[in-house]
Structure formats: structure tokens, C-alpha cells
């Protein structure tokens, strides 16, 4: 493996629970360890813009299961967010990290909260981008939720990915809609996330990621996990984000004095758009 400058990513691979995980690493190999978790349907290129700005850190960002270049889960498995926690512990073990900071965006932020609360001795800091916890459900709806998850798994397992005529057309798919990205951000994700087939281009990623969770965590679960956070927590919310759970985030933050919330410019992908500079500044201050 080549050893480029600190700002250039290095490619890594890990094998955990029989699956191969691809990852990128930036920065000083002896710097402060930061494990970075991307959002739903993204990949580790999500941190291509932010990671090089985090001086004195070693940032390792895996493609989470079913995303990017990492393996999908087995045909009988689901994509419940708590399953990521054990896989990420395995990656941290292979890195030799006994303690580290977690940085998570969106779905990755929800996973990071579960991991930090359940592994208090290992996680020394928690940075959450435009999320704090997963979308919540109710115990009364649990039977319907499980049934929907099983139906989705069957249907999505048979679904063929959308085929694009060109790489540029695949990029265009991320330039519009409620979670539209700037061109440079969409191109970065596509460079890792788009695969060329014989008859066109497709976005990599397990279709089952679009299915319903087997179980949705409740408000009581969220309270328990947030109260259990034992490290300093920085939550950065995008001022122009369309994510509509801000009230829940602020209510949960009141349960733990370690949680600090800041609003920065940018949308949901604030670390990949015009919120980047302020996001990097606040994270740098938080990391000290």
C-alpha cells in the first residue's frame, strides 16, 4: 500500500463476522483516532471533504455493511442499526483502537449514539451530524413493523437496481430531490458508489437497505441511550436541512448535560456542502 500525504485517503480492508469491509483512512497514523460513519445509501467518500481538515487526527471511515465496496449482509439478515455496532467494534479491534472518537452522519449518527452508549469505556467523544437518534416507533406498532419488514425483504431481494445510461446520469440522480447534493459531493460518492455493468451503470448498495426495520426503537429506548452517554457530545444541525426531527433532538439533548447542540450553515449533508468550513472548525475545537 502506498503512503501518500496526510490529505490523501488510504484504502483499508477489514474482515468482521465473515464479511469484508472496505474503508478509507486520512491523516496522521499516530494521530487522535476518529471512526467516521456515513449516512444511509452513502459511502465513506462522504468524508472526503471533512477528514483532510481534521488536523492531528487519524480518520478511518468504513463503508458500512451493504454500502459502497463493503459486503452486504446475508440473505436472511436485516439492516437494523444495532447490528452495525458489533461490526464497528470488530473494525476498531483490528485497528488496535482501545479508545476513539466517533463521528457519524445521519444514519451513521444514530449508529454512533448506540455504540457510544453501549461501549462507554471505548468512546471518548461523540460528534453527530444532523441527527442524534434513529426515527422512533411505538411498541403498539411492533407487530405491523415486523410484518412490513418481512414483506420488504422478500420484495427488495428480487429488485434490480436502477440502470443508468452513463456515469454522469448516475451522478445526476444525487443532484435533485429532498437530499440533493452539490455536484462535487455527488461525484465523490459516485466515484466509489457507482458500478459499470455490461448494459449501463448502477449505484452499488443492497436494495434491502430501503426496507423497513424489523423493530423500531421507541422514545424510551432513545432516552435510555442518551442518558447513558458518558463522553462529551457535539451535535451539529444543518440550518437548511429538511430533516424534521429537530424538536426530538433538542428534547433528547436536555436529558444529558454532556450534549451540546450547534447549528451551522448547510443542509443535511452539511459536511459536504457550504457548511463544511464551519463544521470543520467546530469539530476541531471539540477535539481540542
PERAVEN-V703146 format. One record per run of one state. SS is the DSSP state (h for helix, s for strand, l for the rest). FROM is the first residue (numbers start at 0). TO is the last residue. If there is no record, write none. Layout:
<<SS	FROM	TO> <SS	FROM	TO>>
This chain:
<<l	0	8> <s	9	15> <l	16	17> <s	18	26> <l	27	30> <s	31	36> <l	37	42> <h	43	46> <l	47	49> <h	50	52> <l	53	55> <s	56	61> <l	62	79> <h	80	94> <l	95	98> <s	99	104> <l	105	105> <h	106	117> <l	118	121> <s	122	128> <l	129	137> <h	138	156> <l	157	162> <s	163	163> <l	164	165> <h	166	171> <l	172	181> <h	182	192> <s	193	196> <l	197	198> <s	199	202> <l	203	205> <h	206	209> <l	210	217> <h	218	226> <l	227	230> <s	231	237> <l	238	244> <h	245	252> <l	253	257> <s	258	263> <l	264	274> <h	275	286> <l	287	287>>
